[in-house]
Amino acid sequence: MRLFITGLNHRTAPVEVRERLAFDHHSLGPALGELVAGSGVLEGVILSTCNRVEVAVTVENGCDPQAAVDEFLSRSRKVPLDQIAPHLYHVQDEEAIRHLFRVAASLDSMLVGEPQILGQLKSAYAAAKAHGAVSGLLELILTRAFGVAKRVRSETGIGESAISVSYAAVELAREIFGSLADKQVMIVGAGKMSELAARHLRRSGATRIFVTNRTHERAREMAAAFEGTLVEYDRFLDTLPEMDIVITSSGAPHYLLNKSQARRIIEASKNRPMFLIDIAVPRNIEPAVNEIDNIFLYDIDDLQRVVEVNVGERRKRAEQAEQIIALEVERMVARLKAREVAPTIVSLQERLEEMRQAELARLRGKLGPLTPQQEEAIESLTRGLIGKIAHGPISELRRQAAQPEGIRFIEAIRKAFRLED
């Protein structure tokens, strides 16, 4: 097995580092092509979310996967390796399987139990599949990870009342303002995160919701779905002085609101307090905006405090989920080891059959023509002998495949029967 994962997440890197490594929809395809074109890389998947960027690969023997992926990240994102290396983690083989299963089951998320990560991982897999970047071992493990995540959710209930980043943003707004019923809320962006924010806002009592997005039709659809008001994208900054809360989750590659613009907005609102929540990666709002009086800016990293809600119950469910993960990892490893030993078993059977046929040919040369009954008797006798000879080694190969040091036994069998080729 040569599975390897390199990544960083909300625990290992601040948002300003994560956003430098983020892959958007347009860059993902070319990046996947570049990744699997690298020397020794067989398969690759790139998972890029608000809280993590991870690259999973399978590699040929002799390939240094850490060096290959580190260099790929540095090159494709145009970031010096020494600036990101301190934030990267690397896991391989069994631990990499465990990591993928935990990520899919949302046990490694900032908000444990949030359901979005599974969909994001499935999208990452679909993109890799579409670009021909997965087709073997990695695909097998990823598809099993989806099944494991489903089992964790159904058996533990960890996804019930699931908290997402969008939900945390709304909870933070409620904590600041109390009731949201009389507050005007602007949502910038109409993607999944924005939809979730709008849904949680409605459930929390907000009725005056405004929506804007670069794509007019998408903004119109979301505004209609949540009984909100559509604001044209090219004039949404003009409406901000009227807003109490602004939640940004746009995929724009640059700041939508900078410090000088924010200063003019707060002056136009007569210094009425304004609450800004930037849940986009890369960020939509210049961090220096937080220096302006009466503007309170929170980015995605600030939402960690909100996560503490229901942490006790989630911890219990997470412990149960970890037990499921441990069992599923054990099963997956055993399955992969059995898969790895299969070629040796086939080679052993073929070698023994070659030996049987060679001995039969030599015997026929000595005995001359045989009757059909004699041929049948010799075939039956030799096949039975070969079966008895093969039974012990094959049974032990299958048993040893699941053992930590089983590779040594497999190598011994290959040498004993001259199966090296």
N, C-alpha and C positions, 0 to 999 in steps of 0.2 A: 504494500500500500504506500502511495506517495501523494497524500493529500496534505495541502499546506494552506494556511490562512494568514494573511497579513492585514492589519487594520488599526484603526484608532476609533475611539468613541467618546461619549460624554464624560467618562471617568478618566480617560488618559489625555485628553486634549481639549483646550478651551474652544469656544465657538469660532474665534478668529483663525485658528489652525484648521478646524474641520471644514470651514467654508472655502479654504484655499485648495482643499483636496476634493471637494464635491464634484460629482459628474452630473451634468444636466441631461435632459432627454436627447439633445442634439449631439452631444459629445460622446454619449455612451457607446453607440455603434462603432465608430472609428476606434475608440479605445479598446473595445473587445477584440477587434481585428488586430490591433497592435499587440495586445497582450498574448494572444495565442500564436502570433507569428514569431514570438520570442523563442530563442534557442532552448529546447528542452521542455517547453510548456505544451502540454497536451490539451488541456481544457481550462476554461476560466469563466468566472462569474464575478460581476462587480455589483456590490450592494451599496448604494449611496442614499442616505436619508439625512434628516436634520441632525440626528445624534450619532451617526456612525458612517464611516467609509471602510468597507472591507473588500478584499480581493481574495477569492478562493481559487486555487489552481490544483490540477494534478500534473505531475511532471515525470519525465523519463529518469531512469537511473543515471546518476552522474551529474544531473542538473542541480545547481544550488538555488532552490526556490526563493530563499530569503533575499539573496542578492538580485535575482531576476525581477521579483515583484517590487522591491524597494526602488530599484533603478527605473522600473516602469512608472511607478507613481511620481517620482521626481521628474522624469522626462515628460510624461503626458500632462502633468499639472503645472509644469514649469516652476517648480519649487525646489530650491537646493536641498539635497538629501539631509544635510546636517541640521536643517531647520525642522524637519519632520521626524527624523529618526528617534529622538528621545520620547516621542509620543506613540510610537508604533508598538504593537504587540504581535507576536508570532506564535502560532500553534500548529501542530502537525499530527497526522495520522489519527489515532484514537481520540486525542484531545481536540483535534479539529472537528471530528464528528460530534463530540459532546458539545462543542461551542456552537456548531450549526443548529443542532437540536434545541439548545437553550435559546438561541436567538429566535428561531421560528416559533417557539412556545412563549416568547416575550418574557423570559426569565432574566434576560440580560439587558432589558430596556430600562430607560430612566424611570418610566412609569410601568412597573411590573404588572403584567396582565393586559396591557393595552393591545387592541386587536390589529392596529394598522401595520405592525411590522411583518406579520405573515403575508399580507397582501403585497407589501413592498418586496419581500423576498421572492414571492411568486412572480412579480413583475420583472425582477432582476433575472430570474431563471428564464422567463419567456423571452427577454431580450437576448440573452446568451444563446438560447435555442434558435432564435430567428437569425442570428448572425453566425450560426454553425460553431459556436464556441464550447458547447457541451454535447457529449454523445456517449459517454462511458461511465466510469467510476463516479465522477462528480455528479452526473445526472442521477445515478442510482441513489446516492446519498441524499441529494436535495429532495427528490420525490419522497423518500422515506421521512425526511424532516417534516414535510407537510403533513404526513400521516401522524407523526408523533405529536405535532402541535394540535391537531384535531383531537387526539386522544387526551392530551393534557387538559384541553378546554372542557371536554365533555365529562371527564372524570373528576376534575377538581373544582370546576366552576370559577376558575381564576379570571375568566373574562367577564363575569357578571358585574354590572355597573362599572365597566372598564373605564379607567382614566386614560385620557390621551393628552397630548400636549395642548390641543385645542381646548379640551375640558379644563385643564389646569389654568389656561389663560383666562377663561371665563370665571373660574373660581377665584382667581386673584383679583379680578375686577369686582366681584361681589364682596370680597374682603375689604377692598378699598372704599367702595361706594355704598355697601349695604344693598338696598333695593336697586335693581336695574330698570324698574318699570318706567321711570321718567327720564332715563338717560338716552342720549342719541349716540348710536354706535356706527362707526364706519368700518367696513371690512374691505380691505384692499387685496384683491386676488380672488379667484373663483375655483381654486383647485380643491383637492380632498380635504386639506387642513382647514381651508376657509369654510367648506360645507359643514364640517364638524363643529367649527366655532359657531356658525350660525345656528345649528341645531341646538347646541348647548345654551346659547343666548336665549333662544325662544323658550326653552325649558326653564330657564332661570328668570323669566318674567320680562325680558327685553322685548319691546314691541316696535321701537323706532330704529330699525336697522337699515343702513344704507350700504349698497354694494357697488364696487367698481372693479373693472378688470380690463386688461389690454384688449381682450377679445370681447367685443360688445355683445355678441349673441350669448356667450357663456355667462356674462354678468347678468343679462336680462333673464335668462333661465333661472339662475340662482336667486335673484331678487324675487321672481314670481313664486318660486318654491317656498320661500320663507317669509312671504308677505312683506318684503322689504322694498326699498326705493332705489331705483337704478340711478347711478351718477356717472356721467360721461367721464371716461378716463382722463381726458385732457383738461378737465376742470375740477378734478376731485380735490386738489390742493386748495382751491378757492372755497370749498365747503368745510374745510377742517376747522375754522374758527367756531363753527356751530356745533362741533362734536365734543362729547365728553370722553368717549373711549374710541381709540383707533387700534384695530388689530390688522397687522400686515402679514401676508403669507403669499407674496407674489414671487414668481420665478425670475424677476428682473435681475440682470447681472450687475446692476449699479444701484446706488442709494436713490430711493424715491423721495426721501425727505432728508434734507441736510440741515445743519445748524442755523444758517442764515434764514432759510425758509421757515423753520420752526419758530424763530424769534419773531418774524413778521406775523405768523399765525397767532402766537400767544398775545401779541400786542393788539391784534384785531379782535381777539376774544375778550379784551379788557382784563387780561390776566386771570381768566377763569381757569381753575385747575384742569389739566388734560392728562389723561392716562393713556400711554402708548405701549402696546405689546407687540413686539417684533418676533414672530415665530418662524421667520424665513431663514433659510441658509442657502446662499449668502444673505446677510442681513439687508433689510430694506431701508432701515433708518440709521443714519450716522450716529455712532455712539456718543459723540460730543453733544447731541441734542439733550442728553440728560443733565447737562450743566446749566440749562436754562431754568430759572425759577418758575414754579407752578407747572412744569412739565415733568411727568414721572414716566421714565422709559424702562421697560423690562425686556430683556431678550430671552432666548430659549433656555439659557443656563440659569436664569433667575427663577425659573419655574420649579426647580428642584424642591424648594421649600413647600410648595403646595402638595407635593407627592406624599408628604407625611400622613395625610388623611387616610384612614383605614389601613395603615401599615401593618398593624398587628394581625388582622384577619388575612391580609395578603401574604404575610410571612408564613402563616400556617398552610395556606394553599400552595405557596411556593415550595415549601418543604415536601409536601405530597407530590408536587410536580417533579421535583428533583429526583425522587425515588423512581418515578416513571421514566425519566430521562436516563437514569443509570441503567435500568433494565433494558431499555431500548438500545442504548449504546452497546451493551454487552451482546445483545442479539445481532446488531449490525456488524460488529467486529467479527463475531463467530461466522456470520454469513459471508463476509468478505474473505476471511481466512479459508473457509471451505471453497470459496470461489477460486482463490489463489492456488489451492492444492489440486484442483481438478485437472489441470494440464499434466501434473506429475502422475496422477492415477491413470490418465489416458495413455501417457508415454510408457508407463510400466506395463499396462495391458498389451500395448502394441509390441513392446520388446519381447514379452513372454510369448506372444503369438508368433513373432518372427522366429524365435528359438524353436518353438514347436514345429513350425512348417519346415525349418531347416533340418531338424532331426527326422521328420517324416520323409523328406526327400532322400536323405541319406539311407534310411531304412528300406525304402522302396527300391533303391539301387541295389541293395544286397539281396532282397527277397524276390525281386522280379514281380511279374504281374500278380495282383491280388484279386480275389473274388469280391463282389460288392459287399458280401457279409463280412469279409475280413477287413475291408476298408472302413466299414461302419464301426466295427469293433475297435479298430485302432484309433479312429477319430474320437469315439466316445471315451476310450481309456485316456488318451493324451489330453483331451479337453478337461476331463475330470481332474487329472493331476495338476494341470496348469491352474485350474480354479482353486484347488486346495493350496497350492503354493502362493497364489496371489491374495487369498483371503486374509491371511494374517497381516501382511504389509499394508494392504489397502485399508483395512479396519483401523490399524494403528495410525496411518496417515490422516484419516478423517478425525480420529480422536486428538492427535497431536496438533492438528491445525488450529484448534481452539486454545492451545496452551501457549503461555508467554514465550517459551523456548522451543516451540514446535518447529521453527524454521530449521533448527539444527538436525532434527530427525529427518525432515524432508530432504535436506541436503545429503544426509547419509544414505538414504534410499537411492537418490539419484546417482550417487557415486557407486554404490554397491551394484546397481544394475546397469551402470554405464549409460545414464540417461542425460548426460551433460549437454548433448547436442539437441 
